[in-house]
Amino acid sequence: MGGLVAAEKLAKLSFDVTVYEQASSPETMRYDWHDDVNPSVFRRLGIEMPEGSFKKKSWTFVSPHGAVVREFRQDEATADWSVERRPLNKILVDRAVAAGASVVFGARVERAIVEKSTVVGVIVDGREERADLVVDSLGVSSPVRKDLPVEFGVTQHRENEVFVAYRAFYRKNPDAPAPKYTNKVYLKHMGEAGISWVIQDHDPELVNVLVGRIGSLSSYDLERAIEDLKKTNPTIGTEVVRGGEMCVIPVRYPATRMVANGYAAIGDAAYMTIPMLGSGIASGMLAGQLLAETVGENLSRGVKKEDLFKVSRLWRYQVKVFREFGAVHCAVDVLKRGVLGFPDNMLDWMLGSEVLTNEEIGCLASGKMLRVGVKEAIRKINVTEYSRLRTLIKVNNLLQKSLMAYRLARNIPRNYDPNITRTWEENLKRYFKR
Ligand SMILES: Cc1cc2nc3c(=O)[nH]c(=O)nc-3n(C[C@H](O)[C@H](O)[C@H](O)COP(=O)(O)OP(=O)(O)OC[C@H]3O[C@@H](n4cnc5c(N)ncnc54)[C@H](O)[C@@H]3O)c2cc1C
């Protein structure tokens, strides 16, 4: 999605742009379903929202072993929308083409071509395609990013920084009683690192089911998880009508190095999503705009053509990404890693007690910064029984750590200097050791 937005905006700056996509058409691109996107991104980029999009309802969180259920009431005005992905792909392809870009379907990108410390093109279906700039929007497993020389310093993820998910829309069992909660999210479902969800608030015929785990999801674990969900959600029928596929997306803070000479990563290729936050599509699209904006600014400053795509010039794109949303993703990633390390009974307590307000749960669910003022901290202490005070301190320490990561990420060096930027990267990575 980010690649297509970048294609449109760069073509409008009169660049000669080609997009290579392995699918045979927008209608057969991956993910035959709808996903949550903050509507502000459509307004900001002047892109129409696809028809059939609908407003999301509130979430209900279920604790690891199902003992505690907590409803989060969403602010209607700022709620995400769920957007059909294939019509959105079509809109983005049409806009890129109308702006003068060409989109080549059925084209498989194999790897980068690197010469003299610069990415100078890609191999597509065995052919060399040369370019002044390669925008890598091939998703988390991008063969282009993986193939870059280590000395470029472009960020690669660890094994435990991906989210492996199965998503399927089951035909609703017509004989089952209506569910009490229609948007359930199971945190650390069955004690495993990850989430599952059962959503049935939109289509009267379908139940939207997800089982996602950090690192890996075996077919045995998937079967157990679906069986468990079916037990408490008898509306889940047997026939899978949409989806029914395994997917891999990143589950980590954004790449601390997403640019190199002649290269810029965007979207999942640069780890711009955090599952559950409705962030991947919006962040990728916004990043497409920020990349083109950076190039446009350099052009109007009179930067010479041969310098336009040097790492020192592209760095400004990364600065914009971190200031717009990357720093918030860093803060959320610190929280996510911390919460996954909490014992299950601590999560039961956090969801079941009054320690987290509705607004705070909303912040956590939608990826907004969580800041606790003195008055609220005192209230939390008052509602916490003595035996849980140590737990409260742990939660508070985690919040502080997440705030510090946010501040450092937002303080990304404005200009590119190999030593200064490397030090910033090293310091930021310390928050994500586990
Ligand atoms: C189950 C699930 C639920 C999600 N829910 C949400 C949500 O609610 N909201 C949200 O914002 N995000 C959600 N996401 C995340 C979102 O899907 C990603 O963040 C987003 O798709 C990233 O877009 P992208 O264009 O960077 O990468 P991708 O969507 O991975 O797209 C990469 C593109 O590159 C193509 N490609 C890959 N390799 C090659 C190759 N070698 N040659 C040519 N083409 C290639 C692919 O076909 C694809 O079109 C969800 C993801 C999953 C799996």
The ligand as an SDF file (V2000), in Angstrom:
LIG
                    3D

 53 58  0  0  0  0  0  0  0  0999 V2000
   -4.3460  -11.1690    9.8720 C   0  0  0  0  0  0  0  0  0  0  0  0
   -3.8650   -9.7820    9.6880 C   0  0  0  0  0  0  0  0  0  0  0  0
   -4.6130   -8.7300   10.1690 C   0  0  0  0  0  0  0  0  0  0  0  0
   -4.1630   -7.4220    9.9910 C   0  0  0  0  0  0  0  0  0  0  0  0
   -4.9480   -6.3940   10.4300 N   0  0  0  0  0  0  0  0  0  0  0  0
   -4.5810   -5.1330   10.1440 C   0  0  0  0  0  0  0  0  0  0  0  0
   -5.4410   -4.0560   10.4630 C   0  0  0  0  0  0  0  0  0  0  0  0
   -6.5340   -4.2450   10.9980 O   0  0  0  0  0  0  0  0  0  0  0  0
   -5.0360   -2.8210   10.1320 N   0  0  0  0  0  0  0  0  0  0  0  0
   -3.8300   -2.5740    9.5380 C   0  0  0  0  0  0  0  0  0  0  0  0
   -3.5030   -1.4180    9.2710 O   0  0  0  0  0  0  0  0  0  0  0  0
   -3.0010   -3.5780    9.2420 N   0  0  0  0  0  0  0  0  0  0  0  0
   -3.3480   -4.8430    9.5220 C   0  0  0  0  0  0  0  0  0  0  0  0
   -2.5100   -5.8580    9.2030 N   0  0  0  0  0  0  0  0  0  0  0  0
   -1.1560   -5.5230    8.7590 C   0  0  0  0  0  0  0  0  0  0  0  0
   -1.1500   -5.1580    7.3060 C   0  0  0  0  0  0  0  0  0  0  0  0
   -1.6020   -6.2550    6.5930 O   0  0  0  0  0  0  0  0  0  0  0  0
    0.2570   -4.8040    6.8670 C   0  0  0  0  0  0  0  0  0  0  0  0
    0.8460   -3.8980    7.7470 O   0  0  0  0  0  0  0  0  0  0  0  0
    0.1920   -4.1760    5.4860 C   0  0  0  0  0  0  0  0  0  0  0  0
   -0.3860   -5.0680    4.5800 O   0  0  0  0  0  0  0  0  0  0  0  0
    1.5840   -3.8220    5.0330 C   0  0  0  0  0  0  0  0  0  0  0  0
    1.5620   -3.4540    3.7140 O   0  0  0  0  0  0  0  0  0  0  0  0
    2.8450   -3.5620    2.8140 P   0  0  0  0  0  0  0  0  0  0  0  0
    2.4030   -3.0570    1.4880 O   0  0  0  0  0  0  0  0  0  0  0  0
    3.9960   -2.9220    3.4590 O   0  0  0  0  0  0  0  0  0  0  0  0
    3.2010   -5.0880    2.7570 O   0  0  0  0  0  0  0  0  0  0  0  0
    2.3380   -6.3300    2.2310 P   0  0  0  0  0  0  0  0  0  0  0  0
    0.8980   -6.1340    2.5160 O   0  0  0  0  0  0  0  0  0  0  0  0
    3.0260   -7.5530    2.7280 O   0  0  0  0  0  0  0  0  0  0  0  0
    2.5040   -6.2140    0.6690 O   0  0  0  0  0  0  0  0  0  0  0  0
    3.6510   -6.5860    0.0050 C   0  0  0  0  0  0  0  0  0  0  0  0
    3.3180   -6.6410   -1.4560 C   0  0  0  0  0  0  0  0  0  0  0  0
    4.4740   -7.0200   -2.1570 O   0  0  0  0  0  0  0  0  0  0  0  0
    4.1850   -8.1300   -2.9890 C   0  0  0  0  0  0  0  0  0  0  0  0
    5.3940   -8.9280   -3.0340 N   0  0  0  0  0  0  0  0  0  0  0  0
    5.9860   -9.6000   -2.0060 C   0  0  0  0  0  0  0  0  0  0  0  0
    7.0940  -10.2040   -2.4260 N   0  0  0  0  0  0  0  0  0  0  0  0
    7.2280   -9.9140   -3.7350 C   0  0  0  0  0  0  0  0  0  0  0  0
    8.2030  -10.2240   -4.7210 C   0  0  0  0  0  0  0  0  0  0  0  0
    9.2690  -10.9610   -4.4210 N   0  0  0  0  0  0  0  0  0  0  0  0
    8.0310   -9.7220   -5.9600 N   0  0  0  0  0  0  0  0  0  0  0  0
    6.9540   -8.9550   -6.2880 C   0  0  0  0  0  0  0  0  0  0  0  0
    5.9890   -8.6340   -5.3860 N   0  0  0  0  0  0  0  0  0  0  0  0
    6.1340   -9.1050   -4.1380 C   0  0  0  0  0  0  0  0  0  0  0  0
    3.0360   -8.8550   -2.3320 C   0  0  0  0  0  0  0  0  0  0  0  0
    2.3130   -9.6150   -3.2520 O   0  0  0  0  0  0  0  0  0  0  0  0
    2.2430   -7.6880   -1.7520 C   0  0  0  0  0  0  0  0  0  0  0  0
    1.3470   -7.1560   -2.6750 O   0  0  0  0  0  0  0  0  0  0  0  0
   -2.9320   -7.1720    9.3550 C   0  0  0  0  0  0  0  0  0  0  0  0
   -2.1870   -8.2310    8.8710 C   0  0  0  0  0  0  0  0  0  0  0  0
   -2.6360   -9.5240    9.0330 C   0  0  0  0  0  0  0  0  0  0  0  0
   -1.8190  -10.6410    8.4820 C   0  0  0  0  0  0  0  0  0  0  0  0
  1  2  1  0
  2  3  1  0
  2 52  2  0
  3  4  2  0
  4  5  1  0
  4 50  1  0
  5  6  2  0
  6  7  1  0
  6 13  1  0
  7  8  2  0
  7  9  1  0
  9 10  1  0
 10 11  2  0
 10 12  1  0
 12 13  2  0
 13 14  1  0
 14 15  1  0
 14 50  1  0
 15 16  1  0
 16 17  1  0
 16 18  1  0
 18 19  1  0
 18 20  1  0
 20 21  1  0
 20 22  1  0
 22 23  1  0
 23 24  1  0
 24 25  2  0
 24 26  1  0
 24 27  1  0
 27 28  1  0
 28 29  2  0
 28 30  1  0
 28 31  1  0
 31 32  1  0
 32 33  1  0
 33 34  1  0
 33 48  1  0
 34 35  1  0
 35 36  1  0
 35 46  1  0
 36 37  1  0
 36 45  1  0
 37 38  2  0
 38 39  1  0
 39 40  1  0
 39 45  2  0
 40 41  1  0
 40 42  2  0
 42 43  1  0
 43 44  2  0
 44 45  1  0
 46 47  1  0
 46 48  1  0
 48 49  1  0
 50 51  2  0
 51 52  1  0
 52 53  1  0
M  END
$$$$
